Amino acid sequence: MTTSLILFPASMLGVLLGGVLSDRLLARTPTARFLTAALGLWVGIPFGLLAVLAPVWTLYLVGAFLAALFLSSHLAPLLALVQEAVEPRWRATAMALALLITQVAGGATAGMAVGALSDAVGLRMAMLLPLGAALLGGLMLLLGARRHTVPN
């Protein structure tokens, strides 16, 4: 219960923080949405490691809060990218598909994947899997930023 009371508000703040930073940085660079999302994922990884490896409960709570804050900050910039990438008549469908894929790939399967891996290698090692996904996600976002073109 304590973890939920920490992670839920941290995630909400992270989504808001990612959106605000992305919008503000957009005036400086057209790749702001990619860069904000990648940076949020990468900044969250060390805090995720802190939470997973914390020797005491207090350190876990601090690490978990900051990890949830930063690891959720990618969501608003990515959803904005979906909106910018498609024609207005397809935006609702594109958003529905993006959210569906996010939930199926992350929400629905991550717990099962971590649980199965936990049975094989232990919970602490298995909890590193989402952090590896965040690292890979940040790399993919940087590749996207390099290939991004500004719409007319």
Rosetta constraint file for C-alpha pairs under 8 A:
AtomPair CA 1 CA 5 HARMONIC 6.36 0.50
AtomPair CA 2 CA 6 HARMONIC 6.38 0.50
AtomPair CA 3 CA 7 HARMONIC 6.00 0.50
AtomPair CA 3 CA 61 HARMONIC 7.29 0.50
AtomPair CA 3 CA 64 HARMONIC 7.94 0.50
AtomPair CA 4 CA 8 HARMONIC 5.79 0.50
AtomPair CA 5 CA 9 HARMONIC 6.97 0.50
AtomPair CA 6 CA 10 HARMONIC 6.32 0.50
AtomPair CA 6 CA 61 HARMONIC 7.23 0.50
AtomPair CA 6 CA 64 HARMONIC 7.48 0.50
AtomPair CA 6 CA 65 HARMONIC 5.79 0.50
AtomPair CA 7 CA 11 HARMONIC 5.94 0.50
AtomPair CA 7 CA 64 HARMONIC 6.86 0.50
AtomPair CA 7 CA 65 HARMONIC 5.76 0.50
AtomPair CA 7 CA 68 HARMONIC 5.87 0.50
AtomPair CA 7 CA 69 HARMONIC 7.92 0.50
AtomPair CA 8 CA 12 HARMONIC 6.33 0.50
AtomPair CA 9 CA 13 HARMONIC 6.12 0.50
AtomPair CA 10 CA 14 HARMONIC 6.01 0.50
AtomPair CA 10 CA 65 HARMONIC 5.63 0.50
AtomPair CA 10 CA 66 HARMONIC 7.15 0.50
AtomPair CA 10 CA 68 HARMONIC 5.58 0.50
AtomPair CA 10 CA 69 HARMONIC 4.63 0.50
AtomPair CA 11 CA 15 HARMONIC 6.25 0.50
AtomPair CA 11 CA 68 HARMONIC 5.20 0.50
AtomPair CA 11 CA 69 HARMONIC 5.01 0.50
AtomPair CA 11 CA 70 HARMONIC 7.88 0.50
AtomPair CA 11 CA 71 HARMONIC 7.84 0.50
AtomPair CA 11 CA 72 HARMONIC 5.46 0.50
AtomPair CA 11 CA 73 HARMONIC 7.65 0.50
AtomPair CA 12 CA 16 HARMONIC 6.43 0.50
AtomPair CA 12 CA 69 HARMONIC 7.58 0.50
AtomPair CA 12 CA 72 HARMONIC 7.78 0.50
AtomPair CA 13 CA 17 HARMONIC 5.93 0.50
AtomPair CA 13 CA 69 HARMONIC 6.29 0.50
AtomPair CA 14 CA 18 HARMONIC 6.02 0.50
AtomPair CA 14 CA 68 HARMONIC 7.13 0.50
AtomPair CA 14 CA 69 HARMONIC 4.19 0.50
AtomPair CA 14 CA 70 HARMONIC 5.67 0.50
AtomPair CA 14 CA 71 HARMONIC 7.35 0.50
AtomPair CA 14 CA 72 HARMONIC 5.19 0.50
AtomPair CA 14 CA 73 HARMONIC 4.38 0.50
AtomPair CA 15 CA 19 HARMONIC 6.30 0.50
AtomPair CA 15 CA 69 HARMONIC 7.65 0.50
AtomPair CA 15 CA 72 HARMONIC 5.52 0.50
AtomPair CA 15 CA 73 HARMONIC 4.47 0.50
AtomPair CA 15 CA 74 HARMONIC 6.92 0.50
AtomPair CA 15 CA 75 HARMONIC 5.95 0.50
AtomPair CA 15 CA 76 HARMONIC 5.73 0.50
AtomPair CA 16 CA 20 HARMONIC 6.19 0.50
AtomPair CA 16 CA 73 HARMONIC 7.13 0.50
AtomPair CA 16 CA 76 HARMONIC 7.21 0.50
AtomPair CA 17 CA 21 HARMONIC 6.03 0.50
AtomPair CA 17 CA 73 HARMONIC 6.21 0.50
AtomPair CA 18 CA 22 HARMONIC 5.91 0.50
AtomPair CA 18 CA 36 HARMONIC 6.60 0.50
AtomPair CA 18 CA 37 HARMONIC 7.00 0.50
AtomPair CA 18 CA 40 HARMONIC 7.40 0.50
AtomPair CA 18 CA 72 HARMONIC 7.88 0.50
AtomPair CA 18 CA 73 HARMONIC 4.23 0.50
AtomPair CA 18 CA 74 HARMONIC 5.95 0.50
AtomPair CA 18 CA 75 HARMONIC 7.25 0.50
AtomPair CA 18 CA 76 HARMONIC 5.99 0.50
AtomPair CA 18 CA 77 HARMONIC 6.39 0.50
AtomPair CA 19 CA 23 HARMONIC 6.14 0.50
AtomPair CA 19 CA 73 HARMONIC 7.34 0.50
AtomPair CA 19 CA 75 HARMONIC 7.94 0.50
AtomPair CA 19 CA 76 HARMONIC 4.86 0.50
AtomPair CA 19 CA 77 HARMONIC 5.63 0.50
AtomPair CA 20 CA 24 HARMONIC 6.19 0.50
AtomPair CA 21 CA 25 HARMONIC 6.02 0.50
AtomPair CA 21 CA 36 HARMONIC 6.98 0.50
AtomPair CA 22 CA 26 HARMONIC 6.05 0.50
AtomPair CA 22 CA 32 HARMONIC 5.59 0.50
AtomPair CA 22 CA 33 HARMONIC 5.18 0.50
AtomPair CA 22 CA 36 HARMONIC 5.72 0.50
AtomPair CA 22 CA 77 HARMONIC 6.06 0.50
AtomPair CA 23 CA 27 HARMONIC 7.50 0.50
AtomPair CA 23 CA 32 HARMONIC 7.68 0.50
AtomPair CA 23 CA 33 HARMONIC 7.69 0.50
AtomPair CA 24 CA 28 HARMONIC 7.94 0.50
AtomPair CA 25 CA 29 HARMONIC 6.40 0.50
AtomPair CA 25 CA 32 HARMONIC 5.47 0.50
AtomPair CA 26 CA 30 HARMONIC 5.61 0.50
AtomPair CA 26 CA 31 HARMONIC 7.16 0.50
AtomPair CA 26 CA 32 HARMONIC 5.04 0.50
AtomPair CA 26 CA 33 HARMONIC 7.17 0.50
AtomPair CA 28 CA 32 HARMONIC 7.69 0.50
AtomPair CA 30 CA 150 HARMONIC 6.63 0.50
AtomPair CA 31 CA 35 HARMONIC 6.21 0.50
AtomPair CA 31 CA 145 HARMONIC 5.46 0.50
AtomPair CA 31 CA 148 HARMONIC 6.91 0.50
AtomPair CA 32 CA 36 HARMONIC 5.80 0.50
AtomPair CA 33 CA 37 HARMONIC 6.18 0.50
AtomPair CA 33 CA 77 HARMONIC 4.84 0.50
AtomPair CA 33 CA 78 HARMONIC 6.80 0.50
AtomPair CA 33 CA 80 HARMONIC 7.63 0.50
AtomPair CA 33 CA 81 HARMONIC 6.89 0.50
AtomPair CA 34 CA 38 HARMONIC 6.17 0.50
AtomPair CA 34 CA 77 HARMONIC 7.07 0.50
AtomPair CA 34 CA 78 HARMONIC 7.36 0.50
AtomPair CA 34 CA 141 HARMONIC 5.42 0.50
AtomPair CA 34 CA 142 HARMONIC 6.60 0.50
AtomPair CA 34 CA 144 HARMONIC 6.91 0.50
AtomPair CA 34 CA 145 HARMONIC 5.55 0.50
AtomPair CA 35 CA 39 HARMONIC 5.94 0.50
AtomPair CA 35 CA 141 HARMONIC 7.09 0.50
AtomPair CA 35 CA 142 HARMONIC 6.73 0.50
AtomPair CA 35 CA 145 HARMONIC 7.03 0.50
AtomPair CA 36 CA 40 HARMONIC 6.07 0.50
AtomPair CA 36 CA 73 HARMONIC 7.94 0.50
AtomPair CA 36 CA 74 HARMONIC 6.88 0.50
AtomPair CA 36 CA 77 HARMONIC 7.06 0.50
AtomPair CA 37 CA 41 HARMONIC 6.37 0.50
AtomPair CA 37 CA 73 HARMONIC 6.44 0.50
AtomPair CA 37 CA 74 HARMONIC 3.92 0.50
AtomPair CA 37 CA 75 HARMONIC 7.28 0.50
AtomPair CA 37 CA 77 HARMONIC 6.11 0.50
AtomPair CA 37 CA 78 HARMONIC 6.98 0.50
AtomPair CA 37 CA 138 HARMONIC 7.25 0.50
AtomPair CA 37 CA 141 HARMONIC 7.26 0.50
AtomPair CA 38 CA 42 HARMONIC 6.21 0.50
AtomPair CA 38 CA 74 HARMONIC 6.97 0.50
AtomPair CA 38 CA 137 HARMONIC 7.14 0.50
AtomPair CA 38 CA 138 HARMONIC 4.16 0.50
AtomPair CA 38 CA 139 HARMONIC 7.20 0.50
AtomPair CA 38 CA 141 HARMONIC 5.73 0.50
AtomPair CA 38 CA 142 HARMONIC 6.75 0.50
AtomPair CA 39 CA 43 HARMONIC 5.91 0.50
AtomPair CA 39 CA 138 HARMONIC 7.08 0.50
AtomPair CA 40 CA 44 HARMONIC 6.10 0.50
AtomPair CA 40 CA 70 HARMONIC 4.85 0.50
AtomPair CA 40 CA 71 HARMONIC 5.85 0.50
AtomPair CA 40 CA 72 HARMONIC 7.55 0.50
AtomPair CA 40 CA 73 HARMONIC 5.58 0.50
AtomPair CA 40 CA 74 HARMONIC 6.01 0.50
AtomPair CA 41 CA 45 HARMONIC 6.53 0.50
AtomPair CA 41 CA 70 HARMONIC 6.18 0.50
AtomPair CA 41 CA 71 HARMONIC 4.85 0.50
AtomPair CA 41 CA 72 HARMONIC 7.65 0.50
AtomPair CA 41 CA 73 HARMONIC 7.41 0.50
AtomPair CA 41 CA 74 HARMONIC 6.70 0.50
AtomPair CA 41 CA 134 HARMONIC 5.51 0.50
AtomPair CA 41 CA 135 HARMONIC 6.93 0.50
AtomPair CA 41 CA 137 HARMONIC 7.53 0.50
AtomPair CA 41 CA 138 HARMONIC 6.06 0.50
AtomPair CA 42 CA 46 HARMONIC 7.73 0.50
AtomPair CA 42 CA 71 HARMONIC 7.86 0.50
AtomPair CA 42 CA 134 HARMONIC 6.90 0.50
AtomPair CA 42 CA 135 HARMONIC 6.26 0.50
AtomPair CA 42 CA 138 HARMONIC 6.48 0.50
AtomPair CA 43 CA 47 HARMONIC 7.46 0.50
AtomPair CA 43 CA 67 HARMONIC 7.98 0.50
AtomPair CA 43 CA 70 HARMONIC 6.35 0.50
AtomPair CA 43 CA 71 HARMONIC 7.75 0.50
AtomPair CA 44 CA 48 HARMONIC 6.11 0.50
AtomPair CA 44 CA 66 HARMONIC 6.78 0.50
AtomPair CA 44 CA 67 HARMONIC 4.53 0.50
AtomPair CA 44 CA 68 HARMONIC 7.24 0.50
AtomPair CA 44 CA 69 HARMONIC 7.45 0.50
AtomPair CA 44 CA 70 HARMONIC 4.71 0.50
AtomPair CA 44 CA 71 HARMONIC 5.06 0.50
AtomPair CA 45 CA 49 HARMONIC 6.21 0.50
AtomPair CA 45 CA 67 HARMONIC 6.69 0.50
AtomPair CA 45 CA 71 HARMONIC 7.56 0.50
AtomPair CA 45 CA 131 HARMONIC 5.76 0.50
AtomPair CA 45 CA 134 HARMONIC 7.14 0.50
AtomPair CA 45 CA 135 HARMONIC 7.46 0.50
AtomPair CA 46 CA 50 HARMONIC 6.17 0.50
AtomPair CA 46 CA 67 HARMONIC 7.68 0.50
AtomPair CA 47 CA 51 HARMONIC 6.22 0.50
AtomPair CA 47 CA 63 HARMONIC 4.70 0.50
AtomPair CA 47 CA 64 HARMONIC 6.77 0.50
AtomPair CA 47 CA 66 HARMONIC 5.96 0.50
AtomPair CA 47 CA 67 HARMONIC 4.82 0.50
AtomPair CA 48 CA 52 HARMONIC 6.18 0.50
AtomPair CA 48 CA 63 HARMONIC 6.04 0.50
AtomPair CA 48 CA 64 HARMONIC 6.24 0.50
AtomPair CA 48 CA 66 HARMONIC 7.82 0.50
AtomPair CA 48 CA 67 HARMONIC 4.93 0.50
AtomPair CA 48 CA 68 HARMONIC 7.97 0.50
AtomPair CA 48 CA 131 HARMONIC 6.90 0.50
AtomPair CA 49 CA 53 HARMONIC 5.94 0.50
AtomPair CA 49 CA 63 HARMONIC 7.65 0.50
AtomPair CA 49 CA 128 HARMONIC 7.44 0.50
AtomPair CA 49 CA 131 HARMONIC 7.82 0.50
AtomPair CA 50 CA 54 HARMONIC 5.44 0.50
AtomPair CA 50 CA 59 HARMONIC 7.36 0.50
AtomPair CA 50 CA 60 HARMONIC 6.70 0.50
AtomPair CA 50 CA 63 HARMONIC 5.22 0.50
AtomPair CA 50 CA 64 HARMONIC 7.77 0.50
AtomPair CA 51 CA 59 HARMONIC 6.84 0.50
AtomPair CA 51 CA 60 HARMONIC 4.28 0.50
AtomPair CA 51 CA 61 HARMONIC 6.89 0.50
AtomPair CA 51 CA 62 HARMONIC 7.37 0.50
AtomPair CA 51 CA 63 HARMONIC 4.42 0.50
AtomPair CA 51 CA 64 HARMONIC 5.15 0.50
AtomPair CA 51 CA 67 HARMONIC 7.83 0.50
AtomPair CA 52 CA 60 HARMONIC 7.10 0.50
AtomPair CA 52 CA 124 HARMONIC 6.04 0.50
AtomPair CA 52 CA 127 HARMONIC 6.74 0.50
AtomPair CA 52 CA 128 HARMONIC 7.65 0.50
AtomPair CA 53 CA 60 HARMONIC 7.81 0.50
AtomPair CA 53 CA 124 HARMONIC 7.20 0.50
AtomPair CA 54 CA 59 HARMONIC 5.71 0.50
AtomPair CA 54 CA 60 HARMONIC 5.16 0.50
AtomPair CA 54 CA 63 HARMONIC 7.99 0.50
AtomPair CA 55 CA 59 HARMONIC 7.31 0.50
AtomPair CA 55 CA 60 HARMONIC 7.65 0.50
AtomPair CA 56 CA 60 HARMONIC 6.40 0.50
AtomPair CA 57 CA 61 HARMONIC 6.27 0.50
AtomPair CA 58 CA 62 HARMONIC 6.39 0.50
AtomPair CA 59 CA 63 HARMONIC 6.10 0.50
AtomPair CA 60 CA 64 HARMONIC 5.87 0.50
AtomPair CA 61 CA 65 HARMONIC 6.03 0.50
AtomPair CA 62 CA 66 HARMONIC 6.27 0.50
AtomPair CA 63 CA 67 HARMONIC 5.87 0.50
AtomPair CA 64 CA 68 HARMONIC 5.99 0.50
AtomPair CA 65 CA 69 HARMONIC 6.11 0.50
AtomPair CA 66 CA 70 HARMONIC 6.19 0.50
AtomPair CA 67 CA 71 HARMONIC 5.67 0.50
AtomPair CA 68 CA 72 HARMONIC 5.87 0.50
AtomPair CA 69 CA 73 HARMONIC 6.49 0.50
AtomPair CA 70 CA 74 HARMONIC 7.74 0.50
AtomPair CA 71 CA 134 HARMONIC 7.57 0.50
AtomPair CA 73 CA 77 HARMONIC 7.82 0.50
AtomPair CA 74 CA 78 HARMONIC 6.20 0.50
AtomPair CA 75 CA 79 HARMONIC 6.16 0.50
AtomPair CA 76 CA 80 HARMONIC 6.14 0.50
AtomPair CA 77 CA 81 HARMONIC 6.22 0.50
AtomPair CA 78 CA 82 HARMONIC 6.38 0.50
AtomPair CA 79 CA 83 HARMONIC 6.43 0.50
AtomPair CA 79 CA 95 HARMONIC 7.16 0.50
AtomPair CA 79 CA 98 HARMONIC 7.63 0.50
AtomPair CA 80 CA 84 HARMONIC 6.23 0.50
AtomPair CA 81 CA 85 HARMONIC 5.96 0.50
AtomPair CA 82 CA 86 HARMONIC 6.65 0.50
AtomPair CA 82 CA 91 HARMONIC 7.68 0.50
AtomPair CA 82 CA 94 HARMONIC 6.79 0.50
AtomPair CA 82 CA 95 HARMONIC 6.69 0.50
AtomPair CA 82 CA 98 HARMONIC 7.58 0.50
AtomPair CA 83 CA 88 HARMONIC 7.93 0.50
AtomPair CA 83 CA 91 HARMONIC 5.83 0.50
AtomPair CA 83 CA 94 HARMONIC 7.59 0.50
AtomPair CA 83 CA 95 HARMONIC 7.21 0.50
AtomPair CA 86 CA 90 HARMONIC 6.28 0.50
AtomPair CA 86 CA 91 HARMONIC 6.08 0.50
AtomPair CA 86 CA 94 HARMONIC 7.37 0.50
AtomPair CA 87 CA 91 HARMONIC 6.46 0.50
AtomPair CA 90 CA 94 HARMONIC 6.00 0.50
AtomPair CA 91 CA 95 HARMONIC 5.99 0.50
AtomPair CA 92 CA 96 HARMONIC 6.11 0.50
AtomPair CA 93 CA 97 HARMONIC 6.17 0.50
AtomPair CA 94 CA 98 HARMONIC 6.09 0.50
AtomPair CA 95 CA 99 HARMONIC 6.12 0.50
AtomPair CA 96 CA 100 HARMONIC 6.03 0.50
AtomPair CA 97 CA 101 HARMONIC 6.01 0.50
AtomPair CA 98 CA 102 HARMONIC 6.09 0.50
AtomPair CA 99 CA 103 HARMONIC 6.14 0.50
AtomPair CA 100 CA 104 HARMONIC 6.05 0.50
AtomPair CA 101 CA 105 HARMONIC 5.71 0.50
AtomPair CA 101 CA 106 HARMONIC 7.94 0.50
AtomPair CA 102 CA 106 HARMONIC 5.57 0.50
AtomPair CA 102 CA 107 HARMONIC 6.94 0.50
AtomPair CA 103 CA 107 HARMONIC 4.46 0.50
AtomPair CA 103 CA 108 HARMONIC 5.86 0.50
AtomPair CA 104 CA 108 HARMONIC 4.96 0.50
AtomPair CA 104 CA 109 HARMONIC 6.31 0.50
AtomPair CA 105 CA 109 HARMONIC 5.85 0.50
AtomPair CA 105 CA 110 HARMONIC 7.14 0.50
AtomPair CA 106 CA 110 HARMONIC 5.14 0.50
AtomPair CA 107 CA 111 HARMONIC 7.26 0.50
AtomPair CA 108 CA 112 HARMONIC 7.59 0.50
AtomPair CA 109 CA 113 HARMONIC 6.07 0.50
AtomPair CA 110 CA 114 HARMONIC 6.03 0.50
AtomPair CA 110 CA 130 HARMONIC 7.60 0.50
AtomPair CA 111 CA 115 HARMONIC 5.95 0.50
AtomPair CA 112 CA 116 HARMONIC 6.04 0.50
AtomPair CA 113 CA 117 HARMONIC 6.06 0.50
AtomPair CA 114 CA 118 HARMONIC 5.84 0.50
AtomPair CA 114 CA 123 HARMONIC 7.78 0.50
AtomPair CA 114 CA 126 HARMONIC 5.31 0.50
AtomPair CA 114 CA 127 HARMONIC 6.39 0.50
AtomPair CA 114 CA 129 HARMONIC 6.93 0.50
AtomPair CA 115 CA 119 HARMONIC 6.42 0.50
AtomPair CA 115 CA 123 HARMONIC 7.68 0.50
AtomPair CA 115 CA 126 HARMONIC 7.45 0.50
AtomPair CA 116 CA 120 HARMONIC 6.77 0.50
AtomPair CA 117 CA 121 HARMONIC 6.04 0.50
AtomPair CA 117 CA 122 HARMONIC 7.21 0.50
AtomPair CA 117 CA 123 HARMONIC 7.73 0.50
AtomPair CA 117 CA 126 HARMONIC 5.39 0.50
AtomPair CA 118 CA 122 HARMONIC 4.32 0.50
AtomPair CA 118 CA 123 HARMONIC 4.49 0.50
AtomPair CA 118 CA 124 HARMONIC 7.63 0.50
AtomPair CA 118 CA 125 HARMONIC 7.13 0.50
AtomPair CA 118 CA 126 HARMONIC 4.99 0.50
AtomPair CA 118 CA 127 HARMONIC 7.89 0.50
AtomPair CA 119 CA 123 HARMONIC 7.50 0.50
AtomPair CA 121 CA 125 HARMONIC 6.23 0.50
AtomPair CA 121 CA 126 HARMONIC 6.68 0.50
AtomPair CA 122 CA 126 HARMONIC 6.21 0.50
AtomPair CA 123 CA 127 HARMONIC 6.08 0.50
AtomPair CA 124 CA 128 HARMONIC 6.95 0.50
AtomPair CA 125 CA 129 HARMONIC 7.63 0.50
AtomPair CA 127 CA 131 HARMONIC 7.53 0.50
AtomPair CA 128 CA 132 HARMONIC 6.33 0.50
AtomPair CA 129 CA 133 HARMONIC 6.37 0.50
AtomPair CA 130 CA 134 HARMONIC 6.24 0.50
AtomPair CA 131 CA 135 HARMONIC 6.30 0.50
AtomPair CA 132 CA 136 HARMONIC 6.27 0.50
AtomPair CA 133 CA 137 HARMONIC 5.95 0.50
AtomPair CA 134 CA 138 HARMONIC 6.12 0.50
AtomPair CA 135 CA 139 HARMONIC 6.44 0.50
AtomPair CA 136 CA 140 HARMONIC 6.27 0.50
AtomPair CA 137 CA 141 HARMONIC 6.19 0.50
AtomPair CA 138 CA 142 HARMONIC 6.32 0.50
AtomPair CA 139 CA 143 HARMONIC 6.37 0.50
AtomPair CA 140 CA 144 HARMONIC 6.19 0.50
AtomPair CA 141 CA 145 HARMONIC 6.15 0.50
AtomPair CA 142 CA 146 HARMONIC 6.34 0.50
AtomPair CA 143 CA 147 HARMONIC 6.51 0.50
AtomPair CA 144 CA 148 HARMONIC 5.90 0.50
